[in-house]
């Protein structure tokens, strides 16, 4: 048990001591009224202590935060020892929430009566933002903000597991942009990047909230449709995608025209694992390109045989072309 001290007798000394520290420190009484606060805390919360002295700060913080603050104050006296937790704190001066890691410890008198709460809050906003950025870099495409290959694989595995249990189907749509390379080569990579960002936004607007639009790389996108009734559902979305892509894109006062070739693989008929579904949707996409572009094709086993035959032929003649 922490020995009792006469707060108001020692208030000036305490204020000098806590003002030295760079970490936000504040002291409350047993009724959650503020008794002291250091300069670091004033800066972290964007307030002047004179506006809070003797109050519970309900005039400053949003009601939902106040509810959480007071609940934690009560918890620390019930537990009878230090607690620590992460919380959201409103910064009045900035007009925005900050994230804090707060420690609260009770002080009792000799008879065990609660007297004060000694509290310390470390601002962890920047750390949390950095952690979020690191996670996003590992799971999202840097240019479009869409899920990348890693996150797409996880989403497909989740869809397979869910749809296998519920006896539903899923579809993987492999999209390759038609005429993108011409625009990228003639107008430059900056224009190409802007176009890819607009394509990502347009595709995302077409699908359902539970669907996933991912960028595979270059001008290739993947759309995952989990929990569908069958091929007709995938066909409807594929046509919407084609209709959306042929609409002009207005970028930097230029009207750009592209199209798309879409290959569709269905779970479970066209594959029961991630790699097979991606491979077969890719094969179907190339079949769509061979059929004049700006169309969609469902995977069929004979497509795989044709792709294998082409690869065998290329391997057969590769040494001859190298010798020339």
C-alpha positions in Angstrom: 0.0 0.0 0.0 1.4 3.4 -1.0 1.7 5.7 2.1 -0.6 8.7 2.3 0.8 12.1 1.6 -0.8 15.5 2.1 -1.5 16.5 -1.6 -2.3 20.1 -1.1 0.6 20.7 1.3 3.0 19.2 -1.3 1.2 20.4 -4.4 3.8 23.0 -5.5 6.7 20.5 -5.1 4.8 17.9 -7.0 4.0 20.3 -9.8 7.7 21.2 -10.2 8.6 17.5 -10.2 6.1 16.3 -12.8 6.6 19.3 -15.1 10.2 18.1 -15.6 9.0 14.8 -17.1 8.3 14.6 -20.8 5.5 12.0 -20.3 1.9 13.1 -19.7 1.1 12.9 -16.0 -2.1 13.8 -14.1 -3.4 13.3 -10.6 -7.1 12.8 -9.7 -8.9 12.5 -6.4 -11.1 9.5 -5.5 -14.1 11.2 -7.3 -12.1 11.5 -10.5 -11.6 15.2 -10.2 -8.4 16.6 -11.6 -5.9 17.9 -8.9 -2.7 18.3 -11.0 -1.4 17.9 -14.5 2.0 18.5 -16.0 2.8 20.5 -19.1 3.4 17.4 -21.2 -0.2 16.3 -20.5 -1.5 19.8 -21.4 0.3 19.5 -24.7 -0.9 16.0 -25.4 -4.5 16.8 -24.7 -4.4 20.3 -26.2 -5.9 22.0 -23.1 -5.0 24.3 -20.2 -5.1 22.6 -16.7 -6.8 25.7 -15.3 -9.9 24.7 -17.4 -10.0 21.3 -15.8 -8.9 21.8 -12.2 -11.5 20.4 -9.8 -13.6 18.9 -12.6 -13.8 15.5 -14.1 -13.3 17.0 -17.6 -16.7 16.1 -18.8 -16.9 19.6 -20.3 -14.0 18.8 -22.6 -14.1 15.2 -23.7 -16.8 13.5 -25.7 -19.4 11.6 -23.7 -18.3 8.2 -24.9 -14.7 8.9 -23.9 -15.8 10.2 -20.5 -17.7 7.0 -19.9 -14.6 5.0 -20.6 -12.3 7.3 -18.5 -14.6 7.1 -15.4 -15.0 3.3 -15.8 -11.2 2.9 -15.7 -11.0 5.1 -12.7 -13.4 2.9 -10.9 -11.7 -0.2 -12.1 -8.3 0.8 -10.6 -9.8 1.3 -7.2 -11.6 -2.1 -7.4 -8.5 -3.9 -8.5 -6.4 -2.1 -5.9 -3.3 -2.0 -8.0 -1.9 -0.5 -11.1 -3.7 -1.1 -14.4 -2.6 -0.2 -17.9 -4.5 0.0 -21.2 -4.7 1.7 -24.5 -7.3 4.4 -25.1 -8.5 7.1 -27.4 -8.1 10.7 -26.1 -9.5 13.8 -27.7 -7.0 16.5 -28.4 -8.9 19.7 -28.0 -6.4 22.0 -29.8 -6.0 19.7 -32.8 -9.6 18.7 -33.0 -8.7 15.0 -33.4 -8.3 11.8 -31.5 -5.0 10.6 -30.3 -4.0 7.1 -29.1 -2.5 6.7 -25.6 -1.2 3.9 -23.5 -2.3 4.9 -20.0 -1.1 3.7 -16.6 -3.3 4.3 -13.5 -2.3 3.5 -9.9 -4.3 4.1 -6.7 -3.1 5.8 -3.5 -4.8 5.0 -0.2 -4.6 6.5 3.3 -3.5 4.5 6.3 -7.0 3.1 6.8 -7.3 1.9 3.2 -9.6 4.7 2.0 -8.9 5.7 -1.6 -7.4 9.1 -2.0 -5.8 9.7 -5.3 -5.1 8.3 -8.8 -1.6 8.8 -10.2 -1.9 8.5 -14.0 0.5 8.5 -16.8 -0.3 8.5 -20.6 2.2 7.8 -23.4 1.2 9.0 -26.8 1.4 6.0 -29.1 -0.4 7.6 -32.1 2.6 7.7 -34.4 3.7 4.2 -33.4 0.3 2.8 -34.2 0.2 4.6 -37.5 3.7 3.2 -38.4 2.5 -0.3 -37.5 -0.5 0.1 -39.7 1.6 1.3 -42.6 3.9 -1.7 -42.2 0.9 -4.1 -42.2 -0.6 -2.3 -45.3 2.7 -2.5 -47.1 2.7 -6.2 -46.6 -0.9 -6.7 -47.6 -1.8 -3.9 -50.0 -0.6 -2.6 -53.3 1.3 0.6 -52.9 -0.1 2.3 -56.0 -3.8 1.5 -55.8 -4.3 0.6 -52.2 -6.0 -2.6 -53.2 -5.2 -6.0 -51.6 -2.0 -7.4 -53.0 -1.2 -11.1 -53.9 -0.5 -12.0 -50.3 -3.9 -10.7 -49.0 -5.7 -12.1 -52.0 -4.4 -15.6 -51.3 -5.7 -15.3 -47.7 -9.1 -14.1 -49.0 -9.4 -16.9 -51.5 -8.5 -19.5 -48.9 -11.1 -18.1 -46.5 -13.7 -18.1 -49.3 -12.8 -21.8 -50.1 -13.2 -22.8 -46.5 -16.5 -20.9 -46.0 -18.1 -21.9 -49.3 -17.1 -25.6 -48.9 -18.9 -25.6 -45.5 -21.9 -23.8 -46.8 -22.0 -25.7 -50.1 -21.8 -22.5 -52.1 -19.6 -21.5 -55.0 -16.9 -18.9 -55.5 -15.5 -17.3 -58.6 -12.0 -15.9 -59.4 -12.1 -13.3 -62.2 -8.7 -12.6 -63.8 -8.7 -9.2 -65.6 -6.1 -8.0 -68.0 -6.5 -4.4 -69.3 -6.6 -4.1 -73.1 -4.6 -1.2 -74.7 -3.1 -0.2 -71.4 0.5 -0.7 -72.6 -0.1 1.6 -75.6 -1.3 4.4 -73.2 1.5 3.7 -70.8 4.2 3.8 -73.5 2.9 6.8 -75.4 1.8 9.1 -72.5 4.2 8.0 -69.8 4.2 6.0 -66.6 2.7 8.8 -64.5 -0.4 8.8 -66.7 -0.4 5.0 -66.6 -0.3 5.0 -62.8 -3.2 7.5 -62.6 -5.2 5.3 -65.0 -4.5 2.2 -62.9 -5.7 4.1 -59.8 -9.0 5.0 -61.6 -9.4 1.4 -62.8 -9.0 0.2 -59.2 -11.7 2.6 -58.0 -14.1 1.7 -60.8 -13.7 -2.0 -60.2 -14.2 -1.6 -56.5 -17.5 0.4 -57.1 -18.8 -2.5 -59.3 -18.5 -5.4 -56.8 -20.3 -6.2 -53.5 -18.8 -5.3 -50.1 -17.9 -8.9 -49.4 -16.0 -9.3 -52.7 -12.3 -8.6 -53.1 -10.7 -6.5 -55.9 -6.9 -7.1 -55.9 -4.0 -5.9 -58.1 -1.9 -8.8 -59.2 0.7 -6.5 -60.8 1.2 -4.5 -63.9 -2.2 -4.0 -65.6 -3.7 -7.3 -64.1 -6.4 -7.3 -61.5 -8.2 -10.2 -59.7 -11.8 -10.1 -58.5 -12.9 -12.7 -55.9 -16.6 -13.4 -55.7 -17.3 -15.6 -52.6 -20.6 -17.0 -51.7 -22.3 -17.0 -55.1 -25.0 -19.3 -56.4 -23.3 -20.3 -59.6 -21.8 -19.3 -63.0 -24.6 -16.9 -63.8 -23.6 -14.7 -60.8 -20.0 -14.5 -62.0 -21.2 -13.8 -65.6 -23.3 -10.8 -64.4 -20.3 -9.3 -62.6 -17.9 -10.0 -65.5 -20.2 -8.2 -67.9 -20.5 -5.2 -65.5 -16.7 -5.1 -65.4 -16.4 -5.1 -69.2 -19.1 -2.4 -69.4 -17.3 -0.3 -66.8 -13.9 -0.6 -68.4 -15.0 0.5 -71.9 -16.4 3.8 -70.4 -13.8 6.5 -71.0 -11.5 7.6 -68.2 -10.9 11.4 -68.0 -7.4 12.0 -66.6 -5.7 15.4 -66.8 -8.2 16.6 -69.4 -7.5 13.6 -71.5 -10.1 11.0 -72.4 -8.5 7.6 -72.3 -10.1 4.4 -73.7 -9.3 0.9 -72.7 -11.0 -2.4 -72.4 -10.6 -5.7 -70.6 -10.3 -9.4 -71.1 -11.7 -11.5 -68.3 -11.1 -15.1 -67.4 -13.3 -16.9 -64.9 -12.6 -19.9 -62.8 -15.2 -21.4 -60.5 -14.8 -23.1 -57.1 -15.1 -26.1 -56.8 -15.5 -27.1 -60.4 -12.4 -25.4 -61.8 -10.2 -25.8 -58.8 -10.3 -26.4 -55.1 -7.1 -24.5 -54.1 -5.7 -21.1 -54.6 -3.1 -21.9 -57.1 -5.4 -23.9 -59.4 -8.1 -21.2 -59.4 -5.6 -18.5 -60.2 -3.9 -20.6 -62.9 -7.2 -21.5 -64.6 -8.6 -18.0 -64.5 -5.4 -16.8 -66.1 -5.7 -19.4 -68.8 -9.3 -18.4 -69.4 -8.2 -14.8 -69.6 -5.7 -15.5 -72.4 -8.5 -17.4 -74.2 -10.6 -14.2 -74.0 -7.8 -12.2 -75.6 -7.5 -14.7 -78.4 -11.2 -14.3 -79.0 -11.0 -10.6 -79.8 -10.6 -9.0 -76.4 -13.2 -7.1 -74.5 -15.0 -10.3 -73.6 -15.1 -12.9 -70.8 -14.5 -16.6 -71.0 -15.1 -19.4 -68.4 -12.3 -21.9 -67.9 -12.7 -25.2 -69.7 -10.3 -28.2 -69.4 -9.5 -28.1 -73.1 -8.0 -24.6 -72.5 -5.5 -26.1 -70.1 -4.5 -28.8 -72.7 -4.1 -26.1 -75.4 -1.9 -24.0 -73.0 0.2 -27.1 -72.3 0.6 -27.9 -76.0 1.7 -24.3 -76.7 4.3 -24.5 -73.9 5.6 -27.8 -75.2 5.9 -26.3 -78.7 7.8 -23.3 -77.4 10.2 -25.5 -75.4 10.7 -27.7 -78.5 11.7 -24.8 -80.8 13.5 -22.7 -78.2 17.0 -24.3 -78.8 16.5 -23.7 -82.6 15.8 -20.1 -82.2 18.7 -19.7 -79.8 21.1 -21.2 -82.3 20.1 -18.7 -84.9 
